[in-house]
Amino acid sequence: MPLWLQFFAQAALSFFATMAFALCINVPRRALIPCGWSGLLGWMVYWVLWQLGTGRMLANAAGAVVLAFSGVLFARHYKMPAIIFNIPGLFPLVPGATAYQAVRELVLGHIDESMRLVVRVSLVAGSIAVGFMLAQLLGEFYSRYLRARWRRR
């Protein structure tokens, strides 16, 4: 499959998957499209970095940073809490298949493989959390910068 077609398919599927998850958790109707966009942005940053050969953790952290920033921007624009846009947007980034494989290997008795997969899931989840933390920190610095700039006028 050509790369441009993969890009389009990844974008479309992440958008609709995020919107479907947002529907499942009863996000307000006027926030469904922005939720889809936040999930699309976070996943596409992850996917592009993964295609460029960066590590899984760096790609997840960068995707989480973009996702958190987009959540904050949508929250300000729609006057809603940012968590409404962040939680559904996390749906594509969560390593669910790897967690399933870890449990499967544990049930089959392959303890070493299971522990390797559990460590991978933990590291990816941690990188997502670090990405959200960095986005929050950078957002706070940016808002303080804007306040200080506004006072100087």
N, C-alpha and C positions, 0 to 999 in steps of 0.2 A: 504494500500500500504506500503511495507517495506520502512524503512528510507533510505536505500542506493538507492532505485529506485527513491524516492522523490528527493534526492540529485542530481542524474543524470538528472532527468527531469528538475529541477530548473536550473541547470547549462546549459543544452542544450538550453532551451527556453530563458533564459536571454541572452545567446550569440547571438542567431539568432534574437531576438527582437531588441537588440542593433544594430546589423548589418543592419537590415531592416530600423530602424530609421535613421542610418547614411546614407543609400542610399537615403532616402527621403529628407535629408537636403544637399545632394550633397557633401559628404565628398570625398576626392580623393580616387581612387580605391585602391591604395597601403596602405591606412590607414584603410580599412574596417576590416580586421582581427584583428589588434591591438585595434580598437574600440570595437569589439566584446569581446575581452579579458578584456578590462577595465570594460565594463559593467558586464561581468561575475564575475570578482573579487569583484567589489563593491556589487553586488547583493548577492553573496554567503556569504560574511562577514555579510551582513544584515540578510540573511535567517538563517545562523547558530546561530547568536546571538539571533534572535527571537525564534528559536527552544530551545535554552538554557534558555529562560525565562527572558531575559533582557527586558527593556522597549523599546518601539518603537523609542523613540528619541535617545537613546544611540546606538541602532542598526543602525539607519540611519546615525548618526554622524560617527560611525566607518566605515560604508560602504563608506561614502563620503571621509573619510581620505584615505582609501585604493584606492579608485577610483582616487583621485587627485594625489597620489603618482605614481600610474601606468600611469596616463596621462603624468606626468613629465618624467618618465622613457622612455615611448614610444616617447615623443616629442624629447628627446635628441637622442635617437637611430635613429629615422627616419628624424631628422632635420626638424621638423614641429612644429607649435605652439601647446601648450598643450591643448588649448581649442578645437581643432579638436577631441581629444580623450575624453575630459571631458564632453562635451555637450551630445553626444550620450550615454555615459556611465551613465548619470543621468537618462536616460529614465526609467529604471526599478525602480529606487528609488522614483520617483515623486509620491505623493499620489493622483493620479487622481481619483480613485474610491471613495475615501473619499470626495474629492471636489465635485464630481458628486452627492453623497448622500446628501451633505450639500445643494446644490442648489435644489435638489428634495424635501427635507424636507421644504425648504423655500417656494417653490411653493405650496406645499400641506398645508401650513399654520402652520406647527409645528415649531414655532420660537425657542423655547428652544432647541429642538434637533438640529436644524440647526445651532444655535450659538455654541453648543457643538462641532459639527463636524467642523465648521469653525476654532474654537480654535485649534482643533487637527491638521488640515491641516497647520495652521500657525506655530504651534510648530514643526511639522515635517519639514516644509520648512526651518525654522530657524535652526534646528539641522543640516540639510544638509549644510547650509551656514557656520555654525560654523565648521563643519568637513572640508570643503574646506579651511577655514581660518587657522585652525590648521595645515593642511597639508602644506600650503604655508609657515607658520611660521617655522615649523620644517624643511622644505626643505631649507629655507634661513639659518637657523642655521647650517645645515649640510654642505651647500656649503661654508659658512664662515670657518667652521672647516677644510674642505679640503684645502681651500686656505691658512689658517694659517699653516697647516701641510706641505704643499708644500713649503712655504717660509722658514721653519726651515731646510729644507734639504740643 
